[in-house]
Amino acid sequence: MYLEGQVRIPSGCAIAAVISKEGKRMTGEKIIEAMKPMHDRSNGLGGGFAGYGIYPKYKELYALHIFYDDKEIKSDCEKYLKDKFEIVQAEEIPIRKTPKITDEPFIWRYFVAPLKSVLERKQQNEKEFVARTVMKINTRFKGAYVFSSGKNMGAFKAVGYPEDVGYFYRLDEYEGYSWTAHGRYPTNTPGWWGGAHPFALLDYSIVHNGEISSYDANRRFIEMFGYKCTLQTDTEVITYIMDYLLRRQGLTLEEAASVIAAPFWSTIAQKSEEERKVLNYLRMMFSSLLITGPFSIVLGFEGGLMALNDRLKLRSMVVGSKDDKVYIASEEASIRTMEPDAENIYAPAGGEPVIVRVKEGCY
């Protein structure tokens, strides 16, 4: 019996990423091409990309990418922004019309700097202020969604297949030192513009293949610290967890990986005494942030990437390299599309973070 399109694909969703360790900027063309061999891992209900180093002209400013449902909510939100930020540039994000991407909202971006007078009154640093502003807009302004808020980076996402989303946003005209991509096959959550990946907060972005069975526990914990999950997709909480662990708690990437993909107690017992102390502390201190269920993720951040599987490796992810570039994807075919001569192809072990950083001063 012919069942295509009638059965659930539990390993669906596609992720891909590329980074230049020398900080060499590349267009978004290759990362778009990388998604084509994985077309059938998506179902057209979400695709997206994040690029780092794409706004050198405004690299000292926060780039807010916002979806608006209508002009009235856009006007209200802009008034709110003007009270809190110096808006250096405001513009529609350039797009190419295509029949494959429809029902688009108003898509705007703002290059902004928080007003010093507001920071002093709030007694907050810049990043905390911007993060809280994102949460306030996404919860208080019905029909406005901030989907990217970092410096010199941006997320671009829509309802559609990823290769069509890349064409729609004209990503071949951008250049960055690092790119991530996602093709979505939603299972338990709706397919809509705000729910497509990547999910981003400040310079952190997440693309994810899998399901989070611990979502409610993770969400309840993280929302105690001012984060609000409003985008109707379980992946959103991973982004906020990483921001909480890395920026607010000051953990290293390796430590954060040991929280969300914590080693089993039996594995910890085999470590040295010093390692046991650290791992025991992380497991007990942040027990509510252990992510259970199958997942493979790529975390983008300023100057680097981290790829991570769940500790049982229930989702595919491979890594390769060539010269100064490192490639990550759900399938080797995707890496070969970006670099046919890629070397050192391997599948990282479950719970083993792969961390790649751009050389200091090269981004």
C-alpha positions in Angstrom: 0.0 0.0 0.0 1.3 3.5 -0.8 1.6 5.3 2.5 3.8 8.4 1.7 2.5 11.4 3.7 0.2 9.2 5.8 2.6 8.0 8.4 4.5 9.8 11.1 8.3 10.0 10.7 9.7 9.9 14.2 13.2 10.8 13.2 12.0 13.7 11.1 13.5 17.2 11.1 16.8 18.1 9.6 19.7 20.2 11.0 22.9 21.5 9.4 25.6 23.9 10.2 28.9 25.2 9.0 31.6 27.4 10.6 34.9 28.9 9.5 37.5 28.7 12.3 39.4 31.5 10.5 36.3 33.7 10.5 36.1 33.7 6.7 32.7 34.9 5.7 30.6 32.8 3.3 27.2 33.4 1.7 24.1 31.5 2.8 24.1 29.7 -0.5 25.9 26.5 0.6 23.8 26.1 3.8 20.6 26.4 1.7 22.0 23.7 -0.7 22.8 21.5 2.3 19.2 21.2 3.1 18.1 19.8 -0.2 19.3 16.2 0.3 17.3 16.2 3.5 14.1 17.5 2.0 12.0 14.5 3.0 13.0 14.9 6.7 10.7 18.0 6.6 7.0 18.4 5.7 6.9 22.1 4.7 5.6 23.4 8.0 8.8 25.2 9.0 12.3 26.0 7.9 14.9 28.5 9.0 18.5 29.7 9.3 20.7 31.7 11.6 23.8 33.5 10.3 26.6 35.0 12.4 28.7 37.9 11.3 26.1 39.0 8.8 25.7 42.6 10.0 29.2 44.1 10.1 27.9 47.6 9.5 25.8 47.4 12.7 27.9 45.0 14.7 27.7 47.0 17.9 23.9 47.1 17.8 21.3 44.6 18.7 19.4 43.4 15.6 15.8 42.8 16.5 13.9 40.7 13.9 10.1 40.9 14.5 7.0 39.3 13.0 3.8 41.5 13.1 0.3 40.3 12.4 -0.9 43.7 11.3 0.1 47.4 11.1 -1.7 48.4 14.3 0.4 46.1 16.5 3.5 47.2 14.6 2.8 50.8 15.5 2.2 49.9 19.2 5.4 47.9 19.4 7.5 50.5 17.7 6.3 53.1 20.3 7.4 50.7 23.0 10.8 50.2 21.4 11.4 54.0 21.0 10.9 54.5 24.8 13.7 52.0 25.5 16.1 52.1 22.6 17.9 54.3 20.2 16.7 53.0 16.9 19.5 53.5 14.4 17.9 51.8 11.5 14.4 50.3 11.0 13.5 48.5 7.8 11.5 45.6 6.3 13.6 42.5 5.9 14.2 42.1 2.2 12.4 39.1 0.7 11.8 37.4 -2.7 8.2 36.6 -3.4 7.6 33.0 -4.1 4.4 30.9 -4.4 6.0 28.4 -2.0 6.0 30.8 0.9 2.6 32.3 1.6 0.6 34.2 4.3 3.7 36.0 5.5 3.4 38.5 8.3 5.0 41.9 8.3 8.7 41.1 8.8 10.8 43.9 10.1 14.2 44.4 11.7 15.6 47.2 13.9 19.2 47.9 14.8 19.1 49.3 18.3 21.0 50.3 21.3 19.5 50.4 24.8 19.1 53.9 26.2 21.6 54.5 29.0 19.1 56.4 31.0 16.8 53.4 30.9 19.6 51.0 31.9 20.5 53.1 34.8 16.9 53.4 36.0 16.4 49.6 35.6 19.8 48.8 37.1 20.3 46.1 34.4 23.2 45.4 32.0 22.5 45.5 28.3 22.0 41.8 27.7 19.6 41.3 30.6 17.6 44.4 29.5 17.3 43.2 25.9 16.4 39.6 27.0 13.6 41.0 29.3 12.4 43.3 26.5 12.1 40.3 24.2 10.0 38.4 26.8 7.8 41.5 27.4 7.0 42.0 23.7 6.3 38.3 23.1 3.9 38.2 26.0 2.3 41.6 26.1 1.9 42.5 22.4 -0.6 40.1 20.8 0.5 39.6 17.3 4.2 40.7 17.7 7.0 38.2 18.0 10.7 39.0 18.4 12.4 36.0 16.8 16.0 37.3 16.8 17.8 39.7 19.1 21.6 39.3 19.0 24.4 41.5 17.8 25.9 40.9 14.3 23.7 37.9 13.8 20.2 37.1 12.7 17.6 34.3 12.5 15.3 33.9 9.4 12.4 31.5 9.5 9.0 30.8 7.9 6.4 28.2 7.2 7.9 26.2 4.2 10.7 23.9 3.2 14.1 25.2 4.3 15.5 25.6 0.7 12.4 27.8 -0.1 12.8 29.8 3.1 16.4 30.5 2.2 15.4 31.7 -1.2 12.5 33.8 0.3 14.9 35.6 2.6 17.6 36.1 -0.1 20.2 34.5 2.1 22.6 34.1 -0.8 23.1 37.9 -0.5 24.3 37.7 3.1 27.8 36.7 4.3 28.7 35.2 7.7 31.4 33.2 9.3 28.8 30.6 10.6 25.4 29.3 9.5 22.9 26.9 11.0 19.8 25.6 9.3 16.6 23.6 10.1 13.9 21.7 8.3 10.9 21.0 10.4 8.6 18.0 10.8 6.3 19.1 13.6 4.8 16.2 15.6 3.2 17.5 18.8 3.2 21.2 18.1 1.7 23.5 15.4 3.4 24.6 12.2 3.4 28.4 12.2 5.9 31.2 11.5 6.9 31.9 15.1 7.3 28.1 15.8 9.8 27.5 13.1 13.5 27.0 14.1 15.9 28.5 14.9 14.8 29.8 18.2 17.1 32.7 19.3 17.7 34.9 22.3 20.5 37.4 22.2 23.3 35.7 20.3 22.2 32.2 21.2 20.3 30.2 18.6 19.1 26.6 18.6 18.1 24.2 15.9 16.8 20.9 17.1 15.7 17.5 15.8 13.7 15.4 18.3 11.1 15.7 21.0 11.4 16.9 24.6 9.5 14.7 26.9 10.7 16.8 29.9 9.3 20.0 28.4 6.8 20.8 31.2 9.4 20.3 34.0 12.0 22.3 32.0 9.5 25.1 31.2 8.3 25.4 34.8 11.8 25.7 36.1 13.0 28.3 33.6 9.9 30.4 33.9 10.7 31.0 37.5 13.6 33.2 36.3 11.6 35.5 34.0 11.7 33.5 30.8 8.3 33.0 29.0 7.6 30.2 26.5 5.1 31.7 24.1 6.0 30.2 20.7 4.1 26.9 21.0 7.1 24.7 20.3 9.1 22.7 22.8 12.5 23.7 21.3 12.0 27.2 22.5 12.8 26.2 26.1 16.3 24.8 25.1 17.3 28.3 24.0 16.3 29.8 27.3 18.0 27.0 29.2 21.3 27.7 27.4 21.0 31.5 28.0 20.3 30.8 31.7 23.2 28.4 32.1 25.8 30.2 30.0 25.0 33.9 30.5 23.3 34.0 33.9 25.0 31.2 35.7 28.3 31.5 34.0 28.8 27.8 33.2 31.1 26.7 30.4 29.7 25.0 27.3 31.0 21.7 28.5 29.2 22.1 31.9 26.0 23.2 30.2 26.1 20.1 28.1 26.6 18.0 31.2 23.3 19.6 32.6 21.0 19.1 29.6 22.5 15.8 28.5 23.7 14.7 32.0 25.7 11.5 32.2 24.0 8.6 33.9 24.9 8.1 37.6 26.6 4.9 36.7 28.8 6.7 34.3 29.6 9.4 36.8 30.7 6.8 39.3 33.5 5.7 37.0 35.0 9.2 36.8 37.9 10.6 38.9 37.0 12.1 42.3 37.3 15.6 41.0 35.1 15.0 37.9 32.5 13.2 40.1 32.3 16.3 42.4 31.6 18.6 39.4 29.1 16.2 37.7 27.3 15.4 40.9 26.9 19.1 41.6 25.6 19.9 38.1 23.1 17.0 38.2 21.7 18.0 41.6 21.9 21.8 41.2 20.2 21.8 37.8 18.2 18.6 37.9 15.1 20.2 36.4 17.1 21.2 33.3 18.0 17.7 32.3 16.4 17.3 28.8 14.9 13.8 28.3 13.7 12.4 25.0 15.5 12.1 21.7 17.4 15.1 20.5 20.2 16.4 18.4 20.8 20.1 18.6 23.2 22.8 17.3 23.7 25.8 19.5 25.0 28.9 17.6 26.7 31.6 19.6 29.0 34.6 19.0 32.2 33.1 17.7 31.2 29.4 17.7 29.0 26.4 17.5 28.2 23.5 19.8 26.6 20.3 18.5 25.1 17.8 21.0 23.1 14.6 21.0 20.9 13.2 23.8 22.9 10.8 26.0 21.4 7.7 24.3 22.0 9.2 20.8 18.5 8.6 19.6 18.8 11.1 16.8 21.4 11.1 14.0 24.1 13.7 13.7 27.4 13.6 11.9 30.4 16.0 11.9 33.1 16.5 9.2 35.8 19.0 8.3 37.9 20.4 5.5 40.6 23.0 5.8 39.3 25.7 8.3 35.7 24.7 8.1 33.7 22.3 10.3 30.4 20.9 9.0 27.5 19.4 11.1 24.4 17.8 9.8 21.7 15.1 10.4 23.1 13.2 7.4 26.5 12.9 5.7 24.8 13.7 2.3 24.2 17.2 3.6 27.9 17.7 4.5 29.0 16.3 1.1 26.7 18.9 -0.6 28.6 21.7 1.2 32.0 20.1 0.8 32.3 17.0 -1.5 35.8 16.3 -0.1 35.0 16.7 3.6 37.2 14.6 5.8 37.1 13.1 9.3 33.4 12.3 9.1 32.2 10.8 12.3 29.1 10.5 14.6 29.7 12.0 18.0 28.8 9.8 21.0 25.6 10.5 22.9 26.1 13.4 25.4 29.5 14.3 23.9 29.5 18.0 22.9 31.3 19.0 19.8 32.5 22.6 20.3 34.0 24.7 17.5 35.3 28.2 18.1 36.4 30.9 15.6 40.0 32.1 16.3 40.1 35.1 18.7 39.9 38.3 16.8 38.6 36.7 13.6 34.9 37.6 14.0 
